[in-house]
Amino acid sequence: MANLTFNEAEQRELREAARAEFPGNPALAYVLENLASEGINLDGCRDWEDIRLENGLPPRDDEAQGVA
């Protein structure tokens, strides 16, 4: 299983950044703090294009990649 983990210093920095960057959104800060402490299971990650197609969105057009 591939898992991305953070050492203690990285965890502390991620927690501080989550609190500082998202003071008005405690739910988002909580999610980021959890990622810092628990890491990320890379085996559970899915490709963005697969997610788009599952939700009925058209495939991304290469010409529109830089468009927000």
N, C-alpha and C positions, 0 to 999 in steps of 0.2 A: 504494500500500500504506500503510495506517495503522499507525504504529508508535509506541508510547509509550517515550520514552527519558528518562534521568535525567542531569542535569549532574553534574560531578565531586563537588560538595558533597553532592548528594542521594545519589549512589552510596555515598559514604563513610558517610553517616548510616544508609542502609539496611543496609549491611554490619555496622556497629557494632550496630544494633538486632537484626539476625538473630543475631549471636553472643551478645548479652546476653540475649535473650528465649528462646533455644532452646539453652542450654548442654548439655542432656542429649540433644539430638537433632541431631547434626551433619549428618545427611542433609537435614533441613528447612532448617537454616541454609545449607547449600550451595546448595539450590534458590533460596532468597531472595537469596543473594549473586549467583547467576547472573542472576536477574531484574534485579538492580540494574545489573549490568555490560552485559547484552545488551539490556535493554528487553523490551517485550512487543509481539508482533505482534497487533494488534487485529483484523486480518482473519481470524486463525485462531481467534478466540474463538467459543464457541457458547452459546446460550441454555440456562439451567438446566433449563427445562421440556423442551427437546428431549433433553437428556441423560437426564432422568428417564424419558421415554417410551421412549428407545432401550434402557434397562436394565429395561424392564418394570414400572416403578413407576407407580402411578396419578397422574393430574394432581393438582397441589396444590389443596387446598380453600382458598378465600379466607378462610374462618373460622378455619383452623388456622395462619395465617401467623405469629402471635405465639407459637406453641407450640414449645418446644424438643424 
